[in-house]
Amino acid sequence: MMEARRKLSSPLAWAGYMIGFGLGGFFDGILLHQILQWHHLLSNLEGETFRDLRIQILADGLFHALMYVIAGIGIWQLWRCRREMAERGADRFFAAAALIGFGIWHILDSVFSHWITGIHRIRVDSPHPLVWDLVWFVAFGLVPLAIGWTMRRTGGTGSALTRAAASILVIATLIAAPVSALPPRNVSTAMVLFRSGITADQVFAAISAVDGRMVWSDRSGELWAIEVGANRSTAVLYAHGAVLVSSSMLPVGCLAWIRPIG
């Protein structure tokens, strides 16, 4: 096994590191910035400019563009090393390097973005942001790094510990998404997506049915933020043309397309 590993080149390892690093950035950006919307890249920066959602989305986009470049270089490097993938143990060698790269991304992001510069935290709205930072640091930084390092040292034959750690990561990811979709406490604003072609009169009739008021809407006139009256159920909105009602942002998706009225 040691002889087989010596045949595998450093460029193949770097292909795995860079692809894993890029995937770590995509995982962070897509899950935390867009799906869960726990933070944006520059969420904690002060100033009127950074309160503009368009600037936040732009920064996220530039971040993803950088991840594309890094992952693209890794793919190009992998293409150059494609003949090595036929060697014994090359698949495990590459997978180990990718896990190491994935873990390194989350470790660097935690140290630089969360603790040194403070440009964002995992959950910027949490009263205990350090707890979330540390959980993320361990679960998606140290654990993948340890699994990758173990695979690299042992040839990737796997163990009960490795399989258990992988299972924990999968379970944690599956649990995090639905939990984050729960409505926040003491929030009376609902995001409402109405059916295509609905008129303004019908929308205002729906708002009246929940004793609400309009907060803002997108340009299409189909996506609205509504302040719902006290002790009123948003389920009534479905009878007035709503196709999706949520007190969290998760089902609505990225807010880059939302523009205030007036």
C-alpha positions as CSV (number, residue, x, y, z in Angstrom):
1,M,0.0,0.0,0.0
2,M,2.9,2.4,0.8
3,E,4.4,1.7,-2.6
4,A,1.1,2.4,-4.3
5,R,0.7,5.7,-2.5
6,R,4.2,6.7,-3.4
7,K,3.3,6.4,-7.1
8,L,0.5,9.0,-6.7
9,S,1.7,12.5,-7.4
10,S,1.5,15.8,-5.5
11,P,-0.4,17.4,-8.4
12,L,-3.2,14.8,-7.9
13,A,-3.3,15.7,-4.2
14,W,-3.5,19.4,-5.0
15,A,-6.3,18.7,-7.4
16,G,-8.2,17.2,-4.5
17,Y,-7.3,20.0,-2.1
18,M,-8.5,22.7,-4.5
19,I,-11.7,21.0,-5.5
20,G,-12.5,20.2,-1.9
21,F,-11.7,23.8,-0.9
22,G,-14.0,25.1,-3.7
23,L,-16.8,22.7,-2.7
24,G,-16.4,23.9,0.9
25,G,-17.0,27.5,-0.2
26,F,-20.0,26.5,-2.3
27,F,-21.4,24.5,0.6
28,D,-21.1,27.5,2.9
29,G,-22.4,30.1,0.4
30,I,-25.3,28.1,-1.0
31,L,-26.5,26.7,2.3
32,L,-25.8,29.6,4.7
33,H,-26.1,32.6,2.4
34,Q,-29.0,31.5,0.2
35,I,-31.0,28.6,1.5
36,L,-30.9,29.2,5.3
37,Q,-30.0,32.9,5.0
38,W,-28.2,32.9,8.3
39,H,-25.7,35.4,7.1
40,H,-24.1,37.1,4.0
41,L,-20.4,37.5,3.4
42,L,-20.4,41.0,4.7
43,S,-23.3,40.9,7.2
44,N,-21.5,42.4,10.1
45,L,-19.9,45.4,8.3
46,E,-21.3,48.7,9.4
47,G,-22.4,51.6,7.2
48,E,-25.3,52.4,5.0
49,T,-23.7,50.8,1.9
50,F,-23.5,47.4,3.5
51,R,-27.1,47.6,4.7
52,D,-28.2,47.5,1.0
53,L,-29.2,43.9,0.2
54,R,-27.9,44.4,-3.4
55,I,-24.4,45.0,-2.1
56,Q,-24.6,42.0,0.2
57,I,-25.8,39.8,-2.8
58,L,-23.0,41.2,-5.0
59,A,-20.4,40.3,-2.4
60,D,-21.8,36.8,-2.2
61,G,-21.7,36.5,-6.0
62,L,-18.1,37.6,-6.1
63,F,-17.3,35.1,-3.4
64,H,-18.9,32.3,-5.5
65,A,-17.0,33.5,-8.6
66,L,-13.7,33.1,-6.6
67,M,-14.8,29.6,-5.6
68,Y,-15.5,28.8,-9.2
69,V,-12.0,29.9,-10.1
70,I,-10.4,27.7,-7.4
71,A,-12.6,24.7,-8.2
72,G,-11.9,25.2,-11.9
73,I,-8.1,25.1,-11.4
74,G,-8.6,22.0,-9.3
75,I,-10.6,20.3,-12.1
76,W,-8.0,21.4,-14.7
77,Q,-5.3,19.9,-12.5
78,L,-7.3,16.7,-12.1
79,W,-7.6,16.5,-15.9
80,R,-3.8,16.7,-16.2
81,C,-3.5,13.8,-13.7
82,R,-6.4,11.7,-15.2
83,R,-4.1,8.8,-16.0
84,E,-3.1,8.5,-12.4
85,M,-6.7,7.8,-11.4
86,A,-6.3,4.3,-12.9
87,E,-3.6,3.6,-10.2
88,R,-4.4,1.5,-7.2
89,G,-5.8,3.6,-4.4
90,A,-5.9,6.8,-6.5
91,D,-9.7,7.3,-5.9
92,R,-9.3,7.1,-2.1
93,F,-6.2,9.3,-2.3
94,F,-8.1,11.9,-4.2
95,A,-11.2,11.7,-2.0
96,A,-8.9,12.1,1.1
97,A,-7.4,15.2,-0.4
98,A,-10.8,16.6,-1.2
99,L,-12.0,16.1,2.4
100,I,-8.9,17.8,3.7
101,G,-9.5,20.8,1.3
102,F,-13.2,20.9,2.4
103,G,-12.2,21.0,6.1
104,I,-9.4,23.6,5.5
105,W,-11.9,25.9,3.9
106,H,-14.2,25.9,7.0
107,I,-11.2,26.2,9.4
108,L,-9.8,29.3,7.5
109,D,-13.3,30.8,7.2
110,S,-13.9,30.4,10.9
111,V,-10.6,31.9,11.9
112,F,-10.4,34.7,9.4
113,S,-14.1,35.7,8.8
114,H,-15.6,34.9,12.1
115,W,-12.9,35.7,14.7
116,I,-10.2,37.9,13.2
117,T,-12.1,40.3,10.9
118,G,-15.7,39.5,12.2
119,I,-17.2,40.3,8.8
120,H,-19.9,37.7,9.6
121,R,-20.8,34.9,12.0
122,I,-22.5,31.6,11.3
123,R,-25.8,33.0,12.7
124,V,-25.6,36.7,12.9
125,D,-29.0,36.9,14.7
126,S,-28.1,34.5,17.5
127,P,-27.6,35.7,21.0
128,H,-24.7,33.2,21.3
129,P,-22.9,33.4,17.9
130,L,-19.7,31.8,19.3
131,V,-21.7,28.5,20.0
132,W,-22.7,28.3,16.3
133,D,-19.2,29.2,15.2
134,L,-17.7,26.4,17.2
135,V,-20.2,23.8,16.2
136,W,-19.6,24.6,12.5
137,F,-15.9,24.7,13.0
138,V,-15.8,21.2,14.5
139,A,-18.5,19.6,12.4
140,F,-17.4,20.9,8.9
141,G,-13.8,21.9,9.6
142,L,-12.1,19.5,12.0
143,V,-14.2,16.4,11.3
144,P,-13.7,16.3,7.5
145,L,-10.0,17.2,8.0
146,A,-9.6,14.4,10.4
147,I,-11.4,11.9,8.1
148,G,-9.3,13.0,5.1
149,W,-6.1,12.8,7.1
150,T,-7.0,9.3,8.4
151,M,-7.8,8.1,4.8
152,R,-4.6,9.5,3.6
153,R,-2.5,7.8,6.3
154,T,-4.3,4.4,6.1
155,G,-5.0,4.2,2.4
156,G,-8.7,4.9,2.9
157,T,-9.8,1.4,3.9
158,G,-12.2,3.0,6.3
159,S,-13.2,2.2,9.9
160,A,-16.2,2.3,12.1
161,L,-15.1,5.7,13.4
162,T,-14.8,7.1,9.9
163,R,-18.2,5.8,8.8
164,A,-19.8,7.1,12.0
165,A,-18.3,10.5,11.5
166,A,-19.6,10.6,7.9
167,S,-23.1,9.6,9.1
168,I,-23.1,12.3,11.7
169,L,-22.3,14.9,9.1
170,V,-25.2,13.7,6.9
171,I,-27.7,13.6,9.8
172,A,-26.6,17.1,11.0
173,T,-27.1,18.6,7.6
174,L,-30.6,17.0,7.2
175,I,-31.7,18.2,10.6
176,A,-30.3,21.8,10.2
177,A,-32.4,22.7,7.2
178,P,-35.9,22.0,8.6
179,V,-35.1,23.4,12.0
180,S,-33.9,26.7,10.4
181,A,-37.2,26.9,8.5
182,L,-39.2,27.2,11.7
183,P,-40.7,30.7,12.1
184,P,-38.7,33.0,14.3
185,R,-40.2,34.0,17.6
186,N,-42.3,37.2,17.9
187,V,-42.2,37.8,14.1
188,S,-45.5,38.8,12.5
189,T,-44.3,39.4,9.0
190,A,-45.1,36.7,6.5
191,M,-43.7,36.2,3.0
192,V,-46.5,35.5,0.6
193,L,-46.2,34.2,-3.0
194,F,-49.5,34.7,-4.9
195,R,-50.5,32.9,-8.0
196,S,-49.5,34.3,-11.4
197,G,-51.9,36.9,-12.8
198,I,-53.4,37.9,-9.5
199,T,-54.7,41.5,-9.4
200,A,-53.8,44.2,-6.9
201,D,-57.4,44.3,-5.7
202,Q,-57.2,40.6,-4.9
203,V,-54.0,41.0,-3.0
204,F,-55.3,43.8,-0.9
205,A,-58.4,41.7,-0.2
206,A,-56.1,39.0,1.1
207,I,-54.2,41.5,3.3
208,S,-57.5,42.8,4.7
209,A,-58.6,39.2,5.5
210,V,-55.7,38.9,8.0
211,D,-56.1,42.5,9.3
212,G,-52.6,43.1,7.8
213,R,-50.7,45.7,6.1
214,M,-48.4,45.6,3.1
215,V,-44.7,46.0,3.9
216,W,-43.2,45.6,0.4
217,S,-43.4,43.7,-2.8
218,D,-41.4,42.7,-5.8
219,R,-41.8,44.1,-9.2
220,S,-43.9,41.2,-10.5
221,G,-46.6,41.9,-7.9
222,E,-46.7,38.3,-6.9
223,L,-44.3,38.2,-3.9
224,W,-45.3,40.3,-0.9
225,A,-44.2,40.9,2.6
226,I,-47.3,41.3,4.9
227,E,-47.5,42.4,8.5
228,V,-50.2,40.1,9.8
229,G,-52.7,41.3,12.4
230,A,-52.5,40.0,16.0
231,N,-53.9,36.5,16.5
232,R,-54.8,36.1,12.8
233,S,-53.9,32.9,11.0
234,T,-52.0,33.2,7.7
235,A,-53.8,30.0,6.4
236,V,-56.6,32.3,5.3
237,L,-54.3,33.7,2.6
238,Y,-54.4,30.5,0.7
239,A,-58.1,31.1,0.1
240,H,-57.2,34.4,-1.5
241,G,-54.8,33.2,-4.1
242,A,-51.6,32.5,-2.1
243,V,-49.6,29.5,-3.2
244,L,-46.8,29.8,-0.5
245,V,-46.9,31.5,2.9
246,S,-44.0,31.4,5.3
247,S,-42.8,33.3,8.4
248,S,-39.3,32.4,7.5
249,M,-37.3,33.3,4.4
250,L,-36.2,29.7,3.6
251,P,-39.0,28.7,1.1
252,V,-38.9,32.0,-0.7
253,G,-35.2,31.7,-1.7
254,C,-32.8,34.5,-2.5
255,L,-34.1,38.0,-1.9
256,A,-32.0,39.5,-4.6
257,W,-35.0,40.0,-6.8
258,I,-37.1,41.8,-4.2
259,R,-37.5,45.5,-4.6
260,P,-39.4,47.9,-2.4
261,I,-42.5,49.5,-3.8
262,G,-42.5,53.3,-4.2
